[in-house]
Amino acid sequence: MAVCDSTKAAHVEESEPVRSDANIAGPTAEPVPGPRSENGDAPGGAVDLGRAAPSPTGDLPAGRAAQQAVAALHRNGGSLPRPDRTRIMIVANQKGGVGKTTTTVNLAASLALHGARVLVIDLDPQGNASTALGIDHHAEVPSIYDVLVEGKPLADVVQPVTDVEGLFCAPATIDLAGAEIELVSLVARESRLRRALDAYEQPLDYVFIDCPPSLGLLTVNALVAGAEVVIPIQCEYYALEGLGQLLRNVELVRGHLNPDLHVSTILLTMYDGRTRLASQVAEEVRSHFGHEVLRTNIPRSVRISEAPSYGQTVLTYDPSSSGALSYLEAAREIALRGSGAQQSTHATVEGPQ
């Protein structure tokens, strides 16, 4: 699977101005409400959230500015529908550095700020999703490892996220690094996470599972536990490498372990509207995957990169930034699509090789 040869020679077009709606795909796409720039300056007619935005160190109480940002979006576009049943979304891509964890925590926070009850399951031994949500995950903390290997109830390890009401996290600890080996000898090793979720009694609208950058037993547990696969794709040359293997694994799991599994969402991340390369990669992804690709692209953003170092998502760190507004809009797309907006994954799996 390769991007066209002209992509290799792509370079930054310094003479081309950055489009004010560069994080939205397509010439006819509606702009995301609110400011585009990182400093909170709103273009004419957009919602001005600059006064509500906290500084990177958080002058306002955590979460208040984010709530104000969402309230402004509600006034312009209405509130989001709640799903009829829990939507379990697996965020996966075997290529590292494409924004899996960033996408997981920010989509989850966006939906929680819209009023949904959302659980993030950190299935990556590095525990980056736990860090970004401000959840303690040192070795002694009850974690998803205890659920998968020891059979502990999921409710015993779930912690609330302080900054965002309605958002919860099942953290990962370093113990999870050995879970791949320990799961091999266990009964029903592929479905232990699904059984834990089935036994979880608290009401949830969404579950987001942050997978490691590999296709081992942890990722298989995630694919068996949920129905919808979310694939973040970086807008760079090597973005599509290895994607064919992930899609084949989705097909295998669907055929043998989870007939409901399908690729529901593809999200373009790290989009830089100044470069021809980003546009070419986005065009190629859309030509192959069509409806599954969200209209909203996630731009390159300093605020998105900085937020985890403060134990926050970009929604609470700087809710008026272009990154925060883009994730809010992407979450809106996902919610409006709903669990019924499914597409055949056969065409997707038969896509670029």
C-alpha positions in Angstrom: 0.0 0.0 0.0 1.7 3.2 -1.1 1.0 6.8 -1.6 1.4 8.2 -5.1 5.0 9.0 -6.1 4.4 12.8 -6.2 3.8 12.6 -2.5 7.5 11.9 -1.9 8.5 15.1 -3.4 5.9 17.2 -1.5 7.2 20.1 0.5 5.9 23.0 2.5 4.5 25.7 0.3 5.6 28.8 2.1 3.7 31.1 -0.2 0.4 29.5 0.4 -1.5 31.1 3.3 -3.0 28.7 5.9 -6.7 28.4 5.4 -8.8 29.5 8.4 -10.6 26.2 8.2 -7.6 24.1 7.5 -8.7 21.5 10.1 -11.8 20.7 8.1 -11.6 18.5 5.1 -12.9 19.5 1.7 -13.7 22.9 0.0 -17.4 22.8 0.9 -17.1 21.6 4.5 -18.6 23.8 7.2 -16.1 25.5 9.4 -15.8 24.5 13.0 -17.5 27.1 15.3 -15.0 29.2 17.2 -11.5 30.4 16.7 -8.9 28.8 14.5 -5.7 30.2 16.0 -3.9 29.0 19.1 -4.1 32.4 20.7 -7.9 32.3 20.7 -8.6 35.0 18.1 -11.9 34.4 16.5 -12.6 35.2 12.9 -15.6 37.4 12.1 -18.9 35.8 13.2 -17.3 32.9 15.1 -17.9 32.2 18.7 -15.3 34.1 20.8 -14.1 31.8 23.6 -10.9 33.6 24.3 -12.1 35.1 27.5 -13.2 31.7 28.8 -9.9 30.0 28.0 -7.5 29.2 30.8 -3.8 29.8 30.4 -1.7 26.6 30.1 -1.2 26.7 33.8 -4.9 26.9 34.4 -6.0 30.3 35.9 -9.7 29.1 35.9 -10.9 26.1 37.9 -10.2 23.0 35.7 -13.1 22.2 33.4 -15.0 25.5 33.7 -13.7 27.0 30.5 -14.3 23.8 28.7 -17.9 23.7 29.9 -18.3 27.3 28.6 -16.8 26.3 25.2 -19.3 23.4 24.9 -22.2 25.7 26.0 -21.2 28.1 23.2 -21.2 25.2 20.7 -24.6 24.1 22.0 -26.1 27.5 21.4 -24.9 27.4 17.8 -25.6 23.7 17.0 -27.7 22.2 19.6 -26.9 19.4 22.1 -25.8 15.9 21.0 -28.1 12.9 21.1 -27.3 10.1 23.6 -26.9 6.6 22.1 -29.6 4.0 22.8 -27.0 1.6 24.1 -23.4 1.8 25.1 -21.1 2.3 22.1 -17.7 0.5 22.6 -15.1 2.1 20.4 -11.6 0.6 20.0 -8.9 3.1 19.0 -6.3 1.1 17.2 -3.4 1.5 14.7 -0.3 -0.7 14.8 1.8 2.2 13.8 3.0 4.2 16.7 2.9 8.0 17.0 -0.3 8.5 15.0 -2.3 10.0 17.9 -4.1 7.0 19.3 -3.9 8.0 22.9 -4.5 11.7 22.1 -7.5 10.8 20.1 -8.9 8.5 22.8 -8.7 10.9 25.7 -9.8 14.0 23.7 -12.8 12.3 22.0 -13.8 10.9 25.4 -13.5 14.2 27.1 -15.4 16.0 24.3 -18.4 13.6 24.6 -18.3 13.8 28.4 -18.4 17.6 28.2 -21.4 17.2 25.9 -23.2 15.4 28.8 -22.4 11.7 28.0 -21.0 9.2 30.6 -17.8 7.9 29.1 -15.3 5.3 30.3 -11.7 5.2 29.0 -9.9 1.8 29.2 -6.2 2.2 29.0 -4.9 -1.0 27.4 -1.4 0.3 26.6 1.3 -0.7 29.2 2.8 2.8 28.8 -0.2 4.2 30.6 -0.2 7.4 28.5 -4.0 7.7 28.5 -4.0 7.5 32.3 -1.4 10.2 32.5 -3.3 12.5 30.2 -6.5 12.1 32.3 -4.6 12.9 35.5 -5.1 9.3 36.9 -2.6 7.8 39.2 -1.2 4.6 37.7 1.9 3.5 39.7 2.5 -0.2 40.2 0.3 -0.6 43.3 -2.8 1.0 41.8 -5.6 -1.4 40.9 -5.6 -1.5 37.1 -6.9 -3.1 34.0 -4.2 -5.7 34.5 -6.0 -7.0 37.5 -9.2 -7.2 35.5 -7.7 -9.2 32.6 -5.3 -11.5 34.5 -6.7 -11.7 38.0 -10.4 -11.5 37.2 -11.0 -8.4 39.4 -14.3 -6.7 38.7 -13.9 -3.7 36.4 -15.8 -1.5 38.8 -13.0 -2.0 41.4 -10.4 -0.3 39.2 -12.4 2.5 37.5 -11.5 6.0 38.8 -13.4 9.3 38.0 -11.5 12.0 36.1 -11.4 15.0 38.3 -11.5 17.7 35.6 -14.4 16.4 33.6 -17.7 15.3 35.1 -19.0 12.1 33.6 -15.6 10.8 32.5 -14.0 7.7 34.0 -10.8 5.8 33.5 -9.6 2.2 34.1 -5.8 2.9 34.3 -2.9 0.8 33.0 0.2 0.1 35.1 3.5 -1.4 34.2 2.2 -4.8 35.2 0.3 -4.8 31.9 3.6 -5.2 30.0 3.6 -8.9 31.0 -0.1 -9.5 30.4 0.5 -10.7 26.8 2.4 -13.7 28.1 0.2 -14.4 31.1 -3.0 -14.3 29.0 -1.7 -17.2 26.8 -2.4 -19.8 29.4 -5.8 -18.5 30.6 -9.2 -19.8 29.7 -11.1 -17.6 27.2 -8.1 -15.4 26.8 -9.5 -13.4 23.9 -12.8 -12.4 25.6 -11.8 -11.5 29.2 -12.3 -7.8 28.6 -15.7 -8.3 27.0 -16.8 -10.4 30.0 -15.6 -7.6 32.4 -17.5 -5.0 30.4 -20.7 -7.2 30.4 -20.5 -7.4 34.2 -20.0 -3.7 34.7 -23.3 -2.3 36.1 -22.8 1.4 35.9 -24.6 3.1 33.0 -22.3 4.3 30.2 -22.9 6.0 26.9 -19.4 5.4 25.4 -16.4 3.2 26.2 -13.1 4.1 24.5 -10.4 1.5 24.5 -6.8 2.8 23.9 -4.9 -0.1 22.3 -1.1 -0.6 22.3 0.7 -0.2 18.9 0.8 -3.9 18.3 -1.6 -6.7 17.3 -1.2 -9.0 20.3 -3.6 -10.4 22.8 -4.3 -7.0 24.4 -5.5 -5.6 21.1 -7.4 -8.8 20.3 -9.2 -8.5 23.7 -10.2 -4.9 22.7 -11.4 -6.0 19.3 -13.6 -8.8 20.8 -15.0 -6.4 23.5 -16.3 -3.7 21.2 -18.1 -3.2 17.9 -16.6 0.0 16.5 -13.0 0.4 15.4 -11.6 4.0 15.3 -8.4 4.4 13.3 -6.4 7.6 13.7 -4.2 8.2 10.6 -1.4 10.6 10.6 -1.2 12.9 7.6 2.3 12.0 6.6 3.9 9.8 4.0 4.1 6.5 5.9 0.6 6.9 7.3 -0.9 4.0 5.4 1.9 1.5 6.0 0.8 -1.5 8.0 -2.9 -0.4 7.8 -3.7 -3.4 5.6 -2.6 -5.8 8.3 -4.8 -4.1 10.9 -7.8 -4.3 8.6 -7.2 -8.0 7.9 -7.0 -8.6 11.6 -10.3 -6.8 12.1 -11.8 -9.1 9.4 -10.4 -12.2 11.1 -11.8 -11.2 14.5 -15.1 -10.4 12.9 -15.2 -13.8 11.2 -14.2 -15.9 14.2 -14.8 -14.0 17.5 -17.0 -10.9 17.1 -19.4 -10.7 14.1 -20.4 -7.1 15.1 -16.9 -5.7 14.7 -16.5 -3.1 11.9 -14.4 0.0 11.1 -16.8 2.8 11.9 -14.5 5.8 12.0 -11.2 7.0 10.5 -9.8 10.3 11.8 -7.0 12.2 10.1 -4.6 13.6 12.7 -1.6 16.0 12.7 -3.0 17.8 9.6 -1.0 20.8 8.4 -3.0 22.8 5.8 0.2 24.6 4.7 1.7 21.4 3.2 0.7 19.7 -0.1 1.7 16.4 1.5 -1.1 16.5 4.1 -3.7 17.3 1.4 -2.5 14.4 -0.7 -2.5 11.9 2.1 -6.0 13.1 3.2 -7.2 12.8 -0.4 -5.9 9.3 -0.7 -7.4 8.2 2.6 -10.8 9.6 1.6 -10.7 8.0 -1.8 -10.1 4.5 -0.3 -12.3 4.7 2.8 -15.0 7.1 1.9 -17.8 7.5 4.5 -15.8 6.1 7.4 -13.5 9.2 7.3 -14.6 12.1 9.5 -15.0 15.4 7.7 -13.1 17.0 10.6 -9.3 16.8 10.6 -7.2 17.2 13.7 -4.6 19.9 13.1 -1.0 20.0 14.4 -1.3 21.9 17.6 1.2 22.9 20.3 -1.7 22.9 22.8 -2.6 19.2 22.1 1.1 18.3 22.7 1.4 20.3 25.9 -1.8 19.2 27.6 -0.7 15.7 28.8 2.3 17.2 30.7 -0.3 18.9 32.9 -2.3 15.8 33.3 -5.1 17.2 31.2 -6.8 16.8 27.9 -6.7 19.8 25.5 -10.3 20.4 26.2 -9.5 21.5 29.8 -6.0 22.8 29.1 -7.0 25.3 26.4 -10.6 24.9 25.3 -10.4 27.8 22.8 -7.5 26.3 20.8 -7.9 24.9 17.3 -7.1 21.4 18.6 -9.8 21.5 21.3 -12.4 22.8 18.9 -11.5 20.2 16.3 -11.9 17.3 18.8 -15.2 18.8 19.9 -16.4 18.8 16.3 -15.1 15.3 15.6 -16.9 14.0 18.7 -20.1 15.8 17.4 -19.7 13.9 14.1 -19.3 10.5 15.9 -22.3 11.2 18.1 -24.5 12.3 15.2 -23.6 9.3 13.2 -24.9 7.1 16.0 -24.6 3.3 16.3 -26.9 2.8 13.4 -24.7 4.6 10.9 -22.7 1.5 10.0 -21.0 0.8 6.7 -19.9 -2.5 5.2 -16.3 -3.2 6.3 -15.7 -5.6 3.5 -14.9 -2.8 1.1 -12.7 -1.2 3.8 -10.7 -4.4 4.3 -10.4 -4.8 0.5 -9.0 -1.2 0.4 -5.4 -0.2 0.0 -2.9 -3.0 0.5 
